[in-house]
Amino acid sequence: MIPSARDFFQAAIETPSPSGFEEQIQGVVGKYISSHAEDVRTDVHGNLIASIGNADGPRLMYAGHCDQIGMLICHIDDQGFLYAQTIGGWDPQQLIGQSMTIWTDNGPVPAVISRKPIHLLDNDERKKVVDLKELWLDIGAANKAEAEAKVRIGDPVTLELNYRELMGDRVSGPGMDNKTGMWTVMEALRRAADESKKSPLACHLHSVATVQEEIGLRGAKTAAGSINPDVAIAVDVTHASDCPTIDATRQGDIAVGGGPVIFRGPNINRKVAARLVELCEQNDVPFQVAAIGRAAPNDANALQIHGGGVATGLVAIPNRYMHSAVEVISLTDIDNVAKLLTLFAQNLSREDSFIPG
């Protein structure tokens, strides 16, 4: 991984992108990819689409969503405490005692989120899983007027964003889901653009930082509508099973550091999955295989059923502790996903058919 690519990844993790509020992260993406792409545009939905290659070749779409789960301020009480709805799927237990940031038009406002102290909980309260309505945000305001001078209803909130290096090649922070996938699709385009100076692409590659995946795969739907891809690969995170309490008999043997996870199942075009496996085997890219027996809960779902149907693949990055403040991934894994995507684009031509049979 070249230094500029690593810097781009860290900047992405440290940039807010709750669903529906992706402008800042798309600015980071555009700054990184613009000098490598032949065309970069942002559509009305907020998807950033970078393109290179042969406009007469098969249309290949890579989708990595740039949005992350968050919260949305919905009430300010008379004492100046703030209440929020969730954006995306939260376990409220993950929020207790967290440092948060409210992203206002005038800049970030630090906050903490908590509940009644354990000393004051009665026996019944101690036995219950906390409900979101029992949590509040404290910005230090003395009253409602002081809070309203800083924060407005509808301002988005994230966990305090940070990028922490752990041992080896592991890094941790909120938003690995799915800025890792977004990074891989943009980094693959950068690498493919460099390689195309020696050997031009036969396909027309569109790498998309999709928006609003966490609230219904919305950006992938609209981006596919304008690109109309022949082949598409979604890149997202998946649950690693190499940590306590995760059942490998249900999730599969998925290890952080084990390489790209190539999915097989009804949401996946069998020939696309086979091509991905073949490219890994031919190019010494470590990989893992996982199964999904239903429509995927990520951009692959929307891509497969776009228009008259799209030959769709799903590649995933092993992730521990998904939708938390301490998601853990391997930098080697995301580097290998970018390598695999680059190889797929380089090997796609008009002669390829992904029709089943």
Secondary structure by P-SEA (a helix, b strand, c coil): ccaaaaaaaaaaaacccccccaaaaaaaaaaccccccccccccccbbbbbbcccccccbbbbbbbccccbbbbccccccbbbbbbbccccccccccbbbbbbbcccccccccccccccccccccccccccccccbbbbcccccaaaaaacccccccccccccccccccccccccccccaaaaaaaaaaaaaaaaaaaccccccbbbbbbcccccccccaaaaaaaaacccbbbbbbbccccccccccccccccccccccbbbbbcccccaaaaaaaaaaaaaccccbbbbbbccccccaaaaaaacccccbbbbbbcccccccccbbbbbaaaaaaaaaaaaaaaaacccccccccc
